[in-house]
Amino acid sequence: MSTAREFGVVVYGATGYTGRLVCEYLNKQYGVNGDIKWAMAGRSEEKLKQVRDEMGIPKDVPLVLADADQPESVQAMVESTQVVLTTVGPYQKYGSDLVRVCSEIGTDYVDLCGEPAWMHEMIAEHGETAKNSGARIVFSCGFDSVPFDLGVHFLQKAASEKFGKPLSRIKGRVRAMKGTFSGGTLESFRLTMKAAAKNPGLIKVLTNPFSLTESFTGPKQPSGMAPIFDDELNSWSAPFVMATINTKNIHRSNLLLSHEYGEDFVYDEMMLTGPGDKGEAMAKVVTEDKSMANDPMQPGEGPSKEERENGFYDVLFAGSNGKGERLMASVKGDKDPGYGSTCKMISESAICLLKNLDAAGGGIWTPASALGDLLIDRLQDNAGLSFQLETL
């Protein structure tokens, strides 16, 4: 990809709920006239100016007009920048043409997508084009799936150094989390369910843990859909809402990393609810929770600043191999997962691509397979995440 572009990063969707937070973070962390030249993009110049003023961003941050209903404006935006950072979702509704144009022109791309059926479609339609143009398309650069994808990468690297081989089994377990969903996340969920109802073939994509690994299919994976008691961790576990997308991305990372985790790799994600009767009862409550389907929140709405600032997450990764050797690691974040932390993760993903042109070639990637340790370092240095090995 040519580096002779007007901008390093363009934030597409800058007037939306998450886009505003991304712009606020970029301004606070990197300023305006430093080595990162970034711009705000959206449909309305008036709204862009309003958001710029509301978020305390200097007036010399460039504004770019781009509307998904006006393809020529989207193409001009893509041609102007090295990296498009898009928060305009649901991606199955608004993202397809943007991925196509980036893939054709050779512009790098990051998003917050947690929509596996759409990702499956994009990989099939644009994967080869992106390889040929040099465009690095990286889906799922927020809470789904950065902490999980990089957490597995971090633990597997440590295991290979300690044991000389990867761990064949890893359990991703959310130990603690405080945060809420936004209206955009809920709208993506609703559209995915509607699409699956109309097209039963999508159910297979949504339920198959290897639906993003092209022709590769690994061993049978745990379903993670019912409460279980984990003797190793001495806790009940309940289904985790992000597991559907995270597990698929992690298996795709393994594929793209030439099966560094092994072709027999088994991974699942659940939420720890504690031991005893109380833990079992909580696991059952979580399993039966249908609040996402019925939540009235609409796109553009989300948690308050206080809720974002007071949020956090703590994810455990417990791994083992066929010899009975075990290793554990954790990933922790200092803000609410969906927004306070996500806006930092996608921003650092974009800048990591911008600053590391040789990190990966063209193609459709995951965070771990494209950026790996480079992104872990940035997240620990700048974004309030920690990656640590834990004592057994």
Secondary structure as UniProt FT lines:
FT   STRAND          7..12
FT   TURN            13..15
FT   HELIX           17..30
FT   STRAND          38..42
FT   HELIX           45..54
FT   TURN            55..56
FT   TURN            59..60
FT   STRAND          63..65
FT   TURN            68..69
FT   HELIX           71..80
FT   STRAND          81..86
FT   HELIX           91..94
FT   HELIX           96..105
FT   STRAND          108..110
FT   HELIX           116..133
FT   STRAND          136..138
FT   TURN            143..144
FT   HELIX           146..163
FT   STRAND          169..178
FT   HELIX           183..198
FT   HELIX           201..207
FT   TURN            209..212
FT   TURN            214..215
FT   STRAND          228..230
FT   TURN            231..234
FT   STRAND          235..239
FT   TURN            241..242
FT   HELIX           243..256
FT   TURN            257..258
FT   TURN            260..261
FT   TURN            263..264
FT   STRAND          266..274
FT   HELIX           276..288
FT   HELIX           291..294
FT   TURN            299..300
FT   HELIX           305..310
FT   STRAND          312..320
FT   TURN            322..323
FT   STRAND          326..333
FT   HELIX           337..341
FT   HELIX           342..355
FT   TURN            357..358
FT   STRAND          363..365
FT   HELIX           367..370
FT   HELIX           372..382
FT   STRAND          385..390
//
